[in-house]
Amino acid sequence: MQKIGLFFGSFNPIHVGHLIIANYMANYTDLSEVWLVVSPHNPLKKKDSLLNQYDRLEMVNLALEEADHLRSSDVEFRLSQPSYTIDTLVHLRERYPNKAFVLIMGSDNLATLKKWKNYEIILRDFSIYVYPRPNHDISEWINYPHITFTDTPLMEISSTFIRDALKAGKNVRYFLPEKVLDFIDKKGIYR
């Protein structure tokens, strides 16, 4: 059975940190592919701070044009909002019964997993691959059987940092794929 990693995010905008994590998971674990799932509305974030979902999806598609084993997914665009991970996982499992889905998350999200809708079902029915984020206590999860901690390079780049830098007129080259930066410049977004 093909193992697919699901890397959920607002990708507002997608940046090299996201791509390094996704690429690491696709090439240094037992995953066959990683799908970057663009979330229209994360229930833990303010919706008004998000660029529209189609522009965010377009940036992800531009970033992945030449990527092996990485693809975008707009599955949550067709599900009820806000997007709850458990609903998306169940939907994908029903739609693709020949694939095993693995949730990819940072240790910052793992530290707050108990706040997620039906987190117990996620833990029971799905594997989770965790990448490191600084300063989060995840000690209670260390010996949990369905959680795998990876040696993904630590990425401290955030979409918030990039949006703030763009608003301030700073140069963000190398933080974003060139095609994504061109898209942002052409549309005049985040300025």
Contacts in CASP RR format, 6 or more apart in sequence:
PFRMAT RR
TARGET T0000
AUTHOR 0000-0000-0000
METHOD contacts of the structure
MODEL  1
MQKIGLFFGSFNPIHVGHLIIANYMANYTDLSEVWLVVSPHNPLKKKDSL
LNQYDRLEMVNLALEEADHLRSSDVEFRLSQPSYTIDTLVHLRERYPNKA
FVLIMGSDNLATLKKWKNYEIILRDFSIYVYPRPNHDISEWINYPHITFT
DTPLMEISSTFIRDALKAGKNVRYFLPEKVLDFIDKKGIYR
1 98 0 8 1.000
1 99 0 8 1.000
1 100 0 8 1.000
2 32 0 8 1.000
2 33 0 8 1.000
2 98 0 8 1.000
2 99 0 8 1.000
2 100 0 8 1.000
3 30 0 8 1.000
3 31 0 8 1.000
3 32 0 8 1.000
3 99 0 8 1.000
3 100 0 8 1.000
3 101 0 8 1.000
3 102 0 8 1.000
4 31 0 8 1.000
4 32 0 8 1.000
4 33 0 8 1.000
4 34 0 8 1.000
4 35 0 8 1.000
4 96 0 8 1.000
4 99 0 8 1.000
4 100 0 8 1.000
4 101 0 8 1.000
4 102 0 8 1.000
5 25 0 8 1.000
5 26 0 8 1.000
5 31 0 8 1.000
5 33 0 8 1.000
5 34 0 8 1.000
5 35 0 8 1.000
5 101 0 8 1.000
5 102 0 8 1.000
5 103 0 8 1.000
5 104 0 8 1.000
5 129 0 8 1.000
6 34 0 8 1.000
6 35 0 8 1.000
6 37 0 8 1.000
6 73 0 8 1.000
6 88 0 8 1.000
6 89 0 8 1.000
6 92 0 8 1.000
6 101 0 8 1.000
6 102 0 8 1.000
6 103 0 8 1.000
6 104 0 8 1.000
7 18 0 8 1.000
7 21 0 8 1.000
7 22 0 8 1.000
7 25 0 8 1.000
7 34 0 8 1.000
7 35 0 8 1.000
7 36 0 8 1.000
7 37 0 8 1.000
7 104 0 8 1.000
8 37 0 8 1.000
8 39 0 8 1.000
8 42 0 8 1.000
8 83 0 8 1.000
8 85 0 8 1.000
8 88 0 8 1.000
8 103 0 8 1.000
8 104 0 8 1.000
8 105 0 8 1.000
9 18 0 8 1.000
9 36 0 8 1.000
9 37 0 8 1.000
9 38 0 8 1.000
9 39 0 8 1.000
9 42 0 8 1.000
10 38 0 8 1.000
10 39 0 8 1.000
10 42 0 8 1.000
10 45 0 8 1.000
10 50 0 8 1.000
10 56 0 8 1.000
10 159 0 8 1.000
11 18 0 8 1.000
11 36 0 8 1.000
11 38 0 8 1.000
11 56 0 8 1.000
11 59 0 8 1.000
11 60 0 8 1.000
11 159 0 8 1.000
12 49 0 8 1.000
12 50 0 8 1.000
12 51 0 8 1.000
12 56 0 8 1.000
12 159 0 8 1.000
12 163 0 8 1.000
13 51 0 8 1.000
13 56 0 8 1.000
13 59 0 8 1.000
13 159 0 8 1.000
13 162 0 8 1.000
13 163 0 8 1.000
13 176 0 8 1.000
13 180 0 8 1.000
13 184 0 8 1.000
13 190 0 8 1.000
14 36 0 8 1.000
14 56 0 8 1.000
14 59 0 8 1.000
14 60 0 8 1.000
14 63 0 8 1.000
14 159 0 8 1.000
14 176 0 8 1.000
14 177 0 8 1.000
14 180 0 8 1.000
15 157 0 8 1.000
15 158 0 8 1.000
15 159 0 8 1.000
15 162 0 8 1.000
15 175 0 8 1.000
15 176 0 8 1.000
15 180 0 8 1.000
16 155 0 8 1.000
16 157 0 8 1.000
16 174 0 8 1.000
16 175 0 8 1.000
16 176 0 8 1.000
16 177 0 8 1.000
17 155 0 8 1.000
17 157 0 8 1.000
18 36 0 8 1.000
18 63 0 8 1.000
19 63 0 8 1.000
19 67 0 8 1.000
19 70 0 8 1.000
19 177 0 8 1.000
20 152 0 8 1.000
20 153 0 8 1.000
20 155 0 8 1.000
21 104 0 8 1.000
21 131 0 8 1.000
21 152 0 8 1.000
21 155 0 8 1.000
22 34 0 8 1.000
22 36 0 8 1.000
22 67 0 8 1.000
22 70 0 8 1.000
22 104 0 8 1.000
23 34 0 8 1.000
23 67 0 8 1.000
23 69 0 8 1.000
23 70 0 8 1.000
24 131 0 8 1.000
24 150 0 8 1.000
24 152 0 8 1.000
24 153 0 8 1.000
25 31 0 8 1.000
25 34 0 8 1.000
25 104 0 8 1.000
25 129 0 8 1.000
25 131 0 8 1.000
25 150 0 8 1.000
25 152 0 8 1.000
26 32 0 8 1.000
26 33 0 8 1.000
26 34 0 8 1.000
26 68 0 8 1.000
26 69 0 8 1.000
26 70 0 8 1.000
27 69 0 8 1.000
28 150 0 8 1.000
28 151 0 8 1.000
28 152 0 8 1.000
29 129 0 8 1.000
29 148 0 8 1.000
29 150 0 8 1.000
31 69 0 8 1.000
31 102 0 8 1.000
31 129 0 8 1.000
32 69 0 8 1.000
33 69 0 8 1.000
33 70 0 8 1.000
33 71 0 8 1.000
34 69 0 8 1.000
34 70 0 8 1.000
34 71 0 8 1.000
34 104 0 8 1.000
35 70 0 8 1.000
35 71 0 8 1.000
35 72 0 8 1.000
35 73 0 8 1.000
36 60 0 8 1.000
36 64 0 8 1.000
36 70 0 8 1.000
36 71 0 8 1.000
36 72 0 8 1.000
36 73 0 8 1.000
37 73 0 8 1.000
37 75 0 8 1.000
37 76 0 8 1.000
37 88 0 8 1.000
38 53 0 8 1.000
38 56 0 8 1.000
38 57 0 8 1.000
38 60 0 8 1.000
38 72 0 8 1.000
38 73 0 8 1.000
38 74 0 8 1.000
38 76 0 8 1.000
38 77 0 8 1.000
39 76 0 8 1.000
39 83 0 8 1.000
40 50 0 8 1.000
40 53 0 8 1.000
40 76 0 8 1.000
40 77 0 8 1.000
40 81 0 8 1.000
40 82 0 8 1.000
40 83 0 8 1.000
41 47 0 8 1.000
41 50 0 8 1.000
41 81 0 8 1.000
41 82 0 8 1.000
41 83 0 8 1.000
42 82 0 8 1.000
42 83 0 8 1.000
43 82 0 8 1.000
43 83 0 8 1.000
43 84 0 8 1.000
43 117 0 8 1.000
44 115 0 8 1.000
47 82 0 8 1.000
50 56 0 8 1.000
51 189 0 8 1.000
51 190 0 8 1.000
53 74 0 8 1.000
53 77 0 8 1.000
55 183 0 8 1.000
55 187 0 8 1.000
55 189 0 8 1.000
57 72 0 8 1.000
57 74 0 8 1.000
57 77 0 8 1.000
58 183 0 8 1.000
59 180 0 8 1.000
59 183 0 8 1.000
59 184 0 8 1.000
60 72 0 8 1.000
61 72 0 8 1.000
62 177 0 8 1.000
62 179 0 8 1.000
62 180 0 8 1.000
62 183 0 8 1.000
63 176 0 8 1.000
63 177 0 8 1.000
63 179 0 8 1.000
63 180 0 8 1.000
64 70 0 8 1.000
64 71 0 8 1.000
64 72 0 8 1.000
65 179 0 8 1.000
75 88 0 8 1.000
75 91 0 8 1.000
75 92 0 8 1.000
76 83 0 8 1.000
76 88 0 8 1.000
79 87 0 8 1.000
79 88 0 8 1.000
79 91 0 8 1.000
80 87 0 8 1.000
84 116 0 8 1.000
84 117 0 8 1.000
84 118 0 8 1.000
85 103 0 8 1.000
85 116 0 8 1.000
85 117 0 8 1.000
85 122 0 8 1.000
86 116 0 8 1.000
86 117 0 8 1.000
86 118 0 8 1.000
86 119 0 8 1.000
86 121 0 8 1.000
86 122 0 8 1.000
87 117 0 8 1.000
89 101 0 8 1.000
89 103 0 8 1.000
89 122 0 8 1.000
89 125 0 8 1.000
89 126 0 8 1.000
92 99 0 8 1.000
92 101 0 8 1.000
93 99 0 8 1.000
93 101 0 8 1.000
100 127 0 8 1.000
101 126 0 8 1.000
102 126 0 8 1.000
102 127 0 8 1.000
102 128 0 8 1.000
102 129 0 8 1.000
103 122 0 8 1.000
103 126 0 8 1.000
103 127 0 8 1.000
103 128 0 8 1.000
103 129 0 8 1.000
104 128 0 8 1.000
104 129 0 8 1.000
104 130 0 8 1.000
104 131 0 8 1.000
105 113 0 8 1.000
105 128 0 8 1.000
105 129 0 8 1.000
105 130 0 8 1.000
105 131 0 8 1.000
106 130 0 8 1.000
106 131 0 8 1.000
106 132 0 8 1.000
106 133 0 8 1.000
107 130 0 8 1.000
107 131 0 8 1.000
107 132 0 8 1.000
107 133 0 8 1.000
107 136 0 8 1.000
107 138 0 8 1.000
107 149 0 8 1.000
108 133 0 8 1.000
108 136 0 8 1.000
110 128 0 8 1.000
110 130 0 8 1.000
110 136 0 8 1.000
110 138 0 8 1.000
110 141 0 8 1.000
110 147 0 8 1.000
111 136 0 8 1.000
111 137 0 8 1.000
111 138 0 8 1.000
113 119 0 8 1.000
113 122 0 8 1.000
113 123 0 8 1.000
113 141 0 8 1.000
116 122 0 8 1.000
122 128 0 8 1.000
123 144 0 8 1.000
123 146 0 8 1.000
123 147 0 8 1.000
124 146 0 8 1.000
126 146 0 8 1.000
127 146 0 8 1.000
127 147 0 8 1.000
127 148 0 8 1.000
128 146 0 8 1.000
128 147 0 8 1.000
128 148 0 8 1.000
129 148 0 8 1.000
129 150 0 8 1.000
130 138 0 8 1.000
130 141 0 8 1.000
130 147 0 8 1.000
130 148 0 8 1.000
130 149 0 8 1.000
130 150 0 8 1.000
131 150 0 8 1.000
131 152 0 8 1.000
131 155 0 8 1.000
132 149 0 8 1.000
132 150 0 8 1.000
132 152 0 8 1.000
132 154 0 8 1.000
133 154 0 8 1.000
134 154 0 8 1.000
134 156 0 8 1.000
141 147 0 8 1.000
142 149 0 8 1.000
157 175 0 8 1.000
161 175 0 8 1.000
162 172 0 8 1.000
162 175 0 8 1.000
162 176 0 8 1.000
162 190 0 8 1.000
163 190 0 8 1.000
165 171 0 8 1.000
165 172 0 8 1.000
165 175 0 8 1.000
166 172 0 8 1.000
166 184 0 8 1.000
166 190 0 8 1.000
166 191 0 8 1.000
167 190 0 8 1.000
167 191 0 8 1.000
169 191 0 8 1.000
172 181 0 8 1.000
173 181 0 8 1.000
176 184 0 8 1.000
184 190 0 8 1.000
END
